[in-house]
Amino acid sequence: MHGVVDRHGLRAHYQFHTSVDKTKWDADANVWRIEMSDVRTGEKRLSCVTALVSAIGVLVAPRIPKLEGMDLRERRSIRRAGGTTSTSAERRRSDGETP
C-alpha cells in the first residue's frame, strides 16, 4: 500500500486530526465541497476536491446501543488500530449474567 501511495503522490493529500463536518456534491462545478475542522484546535477549513475518499474510522467514537435489561457494570480498555486506546463497556444483563 505504501508503494501505491508514493507512486501516485497521495501522501501530500493526507489530512489527519480532521473532522469532516459536511460534504456536498456540486454538480455544476463537478467537485465535492467539504467543510472540515481540526479536532485539536477547532479551526474550520473549506475545500473543493474532485475525489473524496472516506476513511471514517469506525472505532474512533463507538456507539454502544442501549438495550432493555442491560446495564454497564464494568469498563475495560481496548486497543484500536493505530495504537491508541479507548474505553469500551462490557455488558451484563440486569440479573448479573453476561450475554
C-alpha positions in Angstrom: 0.0 0.0 0.0 2.8 2.4 0.8 4.2 1.9 -2.7 0.9 2.9 -4.3 0.7 5.9 -2.1 4.2 7.0 -3.0 3.9 6.2 -6.7 0.8 8.3 -7.1 1.9 11.2 -4.8 -1.0 10.7 -2.4 0.8 11.3 0.9 0.8 15.1 0.4 -3.0 15.0 0.4 -3.5 13.2 3.8 -5.3 15.2 6.4 -5.1 13.8 9.9 -6.8 15.1 13.1 -9.6 16.3 10.9 -13.3 16.0 11.3 -15.4 16.2 8.2 -18.5 18.3 9.2 -20.3 18.4 5.9 -19.8 17.3 2.3 -21.9 18.3 -0.7 -21.6 17.4 -4.4 -21.6 20.5 -6.6 -22.8 19.1 -10.0 -22.4 22.4 -11.8 -18.7 22.7 -10.8 -18.2 18.9 -10.8 -16.5 19.0 -7.3 -17.1 18.0 -3.7 -17.4 20.9 -1.3 -16.1 19.9 2.1 -16.4 21.7 5.4 -13.8 20.4 7.9 -12.4 21.2 11.3 -9.2 20.5 13.1 -10.1 18.3 16.1 -7.2 19.7 18.2 -7.7 23.4 17.5 -11.3 23.7 16.3 -10.1 25.6 13.2 -12.6 25.4 10.3 -11.5 24.8 6.7 -13.3 24.6 3.4 -12.1 22.6 0.5 -13.2 21.7 -3.0 -12.0 18.4 -4.4 -12.7 16.2 -7.4 -12.3 12.9 -5.5 -13.3 12.1 -1.9 -12.1 9.0 -0.1 -13.9 8.2 3.2 -11.8 6.7 6.0 -14.3 7.2 8.8 -12.5 5.1 11.4 -15.5 3.3 12.9 -13.8 2.7 16.2 -13.0 6.4 16.9 -16.3 7.0 18.7 -18.1 3.8 19.1 -21.8 3.9 19.9 -23.0 1.3 22.3 -26.7 0.6 21.9 -29.0 0.9 24.9 -30.8 -2.4 25.2 -33.6 -3.1 27.6 -32.4 -5.3 30.5 -28.7 -4.4 30.1 -26.6 -2.1 32.0 -22.9 -1.1 32.1 -21.2 -2.8 35.0 -17.5 -2.7 34.1 -15.3 -0.8 31.8 -12.1 -2.0 30.2 -9.5 -0.6 27.9 -9.2 -1.9 24.3 -6.5 -1.4 21.7 -7.6 0.1 18.4 -5.8 0.2 15.1 -3.2 2.9 15.2 -2.1 2.0 18.7 -4.5 4.3 20.7 -6.7 3.2 23.5 -10.4 3.8 24.2 -12.9 2.7 26.8 -15.3 0.0 25.9 -18.1 -1.2 28.1 -18.6 -4.8 29.0 -22.3 -5.5 29.0 -24.2 -7.6 31.5 -27.9 -8.3 31.9 -29.6 -6.8 34.9 -29.6 -10.3 36.5 -25.8 -10.3 36.5 -25.3 -12.7 33.7 -23.0 -11.9 30.8 -24.9 -12.2 27.5 
